[in-house]
């Protein structure tokens, strides 16, 4: 088994990679996204970032990179409860580091003002890209988080599928963002939402509760349903793609 400290470092780095690439595709191409050119580019950026990080780090930490995934695996009894909070803390710190780096890079564009920019933060109502209200945002985030975590769990329990599990997870995340970006700017990941909200402040922090509550609830429901359908695993595993601590 890989030491917890190494797994936490990898979880933080992997989360930072996914957040920087995904949110960077929005923030650093703001003009193109506003003109509709980011319809496919942004979801693909998130999906490919997850694929590359999962292949790079999956055998070390399990490649969760998302508190909803971690809590889903914990509820499904495929991840140790003692590591739940450390993993979530590492993911949040990684997302904050990515947001800080992104803010620094974006500040190099003439006319960029962080206070006036939505900075790829998640929101609903007046801060939804297409003006969707609270109930729509809640349903979308809950349903898609459930689907994403459930897909991760189903791939994890099939040994023969593990070599392609990162590809499936990345494809699933791409599809999820295609649907959720017009509604909430795409969260499905409380760490991703937290990093951006801390830099935007104001309304983003006021609405952040939804982007914790809905994804975590979706993860809990997915974990409970998986546990009901499959029964107890018999051993804990950290990974939606590989066994915990297994070295390639």
Buried (B, 14 or more C-beta within 10 A) or exposed (E): EBEBEEBBBBBBBBBBBBBBBBBBBBBBBBEBBEEEEBEEEBBBBBBBBBBBBBBBBBBBBBBBBBBBBBBBBBBBBBBBEEBBEBBBBBBBBBBBBBBBBBBEBBEEEEEBEEEEBBBBBBBBEEBBBEEBEEEBBBEBBBBBBBBBBBBBBBBBBEEEBBEEBBBBBBBBBBBBBBBBBBBBBBBBBBBBBBBBBBBBEEBBEEBBEBBBBBBBBBBBBBBEBBBEEBEEBEEBBBBBBBBBBBEE
